[in-house]
Amino acid sequence: MSQATPSHTPSTTPTIALPAAREADHPIDPQFLNRWSPRAFTGESLDTATLLRFLEAARWAPSGYNVQPWRFVYALAGTPAWATLFETLSVTNQSWAHRASALVLVVSQQRWLPPGKSALEPNATHAFDTGAAWSHLALQASLSGWHAHSIGGFDRALARSSLDIPEDYTPQVIVALGRRGDKAVLPEALQAREQPNTRLPLSAIAAEGRFPFD
Ligand SMILES: Cc1cc2nc3c(=O)[nH]c(=O)nc-3n(C[C@H](O)[C@H](O)[C@H](O)COP(=O)(O)O)c2cc1C
């Protein structure tokens, strides 16, 4: 299937050429192909209301028992809170994320209070559920003409201490949000990677009735 025209054309469509087309093996809504994770951002400022729209989408993610184990700590570029999140990023990630418009630390709570219980118990799906919330955030950003890029390469211990995150919560990723810019702003090594990537074929990840994978 050829990539279709984006269903939501942002009001401030970037003038930069569209990325190479991604191909789906089966027909799907174009939003899934149009979301990707660029590193070249413009540094355009993002207002709080728009950022809250992305977090609102995350809020509506499904979770086991509707526990909603996700938590978000956000910072707009140029604020003291931004510096706190930014300094936890690896050097490579800092080399491009400094042009993002906002950073969002995504945290998951490891335990929950089951009905009728008086003490917290481990929540086996806290990370899985929080991944779903990140996905909602990223899709809403993409549908709004922005891009979200998850970053796992950051110092979790530093994030925990800088932000007073209790032991019961796991820092998962820091999401960089921004408008896509010209890849020429990137360090050379990252310029070559600045295009949407592809995926394993569906046949390599889904099988009927048995587990045939290595
Ligand atoms: C949990 C997670 C951690 C990631 N960590 C990093 C990272 O540290 N640095 C980076 O540049 N990209 C990172 N990425 C981006 C992935 O490389 C990217 O999502 C993947 O290659 C798929 O590409 P796409 O998002 O453009 O479809 C991360 C993505 C996820 C979901």
The ligand as an SDF file (V2000), in Angstrom:
LIG
                    3D

 31 33  0  0  0  0  0  0  0  0999 V2000
   11.8430    3.1640   24.6000 C   0  0  0  0  0  0  0  0  0  0  0  0
   12.5550    3.9020   23.4830 C   0  0  0  0  0  0  0  0  0  0  0  0
   13.8410    4.3650   23.6970 C   0  0  0  0  0  0  0  0  0  0  0  0
   14.5000    5.0820   22.6840 C   0  0  0  0  0  0  0  0  0  0  0  0
   15.7320    5.6280   22.9420 N   0  0  0  0  0  0  0  0  0  0  0  0
   16.3180    6.4220   22.0160 C   0  0  0  0  0  0  0  0  0  0  0  0
   17.5220    7.1200   22.3100 C   0  0  0  0  0  0  0  0  0  0  0  0
   18.0810    7.0440   23.4070 O   0  0  0  0  0  0  0  0  0  0  0  0
   18.0530    7.9080   21.3450 N   0  0  0  0  0  0  0  0  0  0  0  0
   17.4690    8.0560   20.1080 C   0  0  0  0  0  0  0  0  0  0  0  0
   17.9960    8.8180   19.2990 O   0  0  0  0  0  0  0  0  0  0  0  0
   16.3120    7.4060   19.8060 N   0  0  0  0  0  0  0  0  0  0  0  0
   15.7240    6.6070   20.7200 C   0  0  0  0  0  0  0  0  0  0  0  0
   14.5330    5.9690   20.4340 N   0  0  0  0  0  0  0  0  0  0  0  0
   13.9180    6.1210   19.0970 C   0  0  0  0  0  0  0  0  0  0  0  0
   13.9100    4.8040   18.3370 C   0  0  0  0  0  0  0  0  0  0  0  0
   15.1830    4.5580   17.8110 O   0  0  0  0  0  0  0  0  0  0  0  0
   12.8190    4.8590   17.2390 C   0  0  0  0  0  0  0  0  0  0  0  0
   11.5660    5.0390   17.8400 O   0  0  0  0  0  0  0  0  0  0  0  0
   12.8390    3.5850   16.3980 C   0  0  0  0  0  0  0  0  0  0  0  0
   14.0070    3.4990   15.6280 O   0  0  0  0  0  0  0  0  0  0  0  0
   11.6290    3.5280   15.4730 C   0  0  0  0  0  0  0  0  0  0  0  0
   11.6510    4.6410   14.6370 O   0  0  0  0  0  0  0  0  0  0  0  0
   10.4200    5.6340   14.5240 P   0  0  0  0  0  0  0  0  0  0  0  0
   10.0410    6.0750   15.9180 O   0  0  0  0  0  0  0  0  0  0  0  0
   10.9400    6.7780   13.6900 O   0  0  0  0  0  0  0  0  0  0  0  0
    9.3050    4.8970   13.8620 O   0  0  0  0  0  0  0  0  0  0  0  0
   13.8660    5.2730   21.4310 C   0  0  0  0  0  0  0  0  0  0  0  0
   12.5720    4.7890   21.2430 C   0  0  0  0  0  0  0  0  0  0  0  0
   11.9130    4.1200   22.2450 C   0  0  0  0  0  0  0  0  0  0  0  0
   10.4930    3.6530   22.0070 C   0  0  0  0  0  0  0  0  0  0  0  0
  1  2  1  0
  2  3  1  0
  2 30  2  0
  3  4  2  0
  4  5  1  0
  4 28  1  0
  5  6  2  0
  6  7  1  0
  6 13  1  0
  7  8  2  0
  7  9  1  0
  9 10  1  0
 10 11  2  0
 10 12  1  0
 12 13  2  0
 13 14  1  0
 14 15  1  0
 14 28  1  0
 15 16  1  0
 16 17  1  0
 16 18  1  0
 18 19  1  0
 18 20  1  0
 20 21  1  0
 20 22  1  0
 22 23  1  0
 23 24  1  0
 24 25  2  0
 24 26  1  0
 24 27  1  0
 28 29  2  0
 29 30  1  0
 30 31  1  0
M  END
$$$$
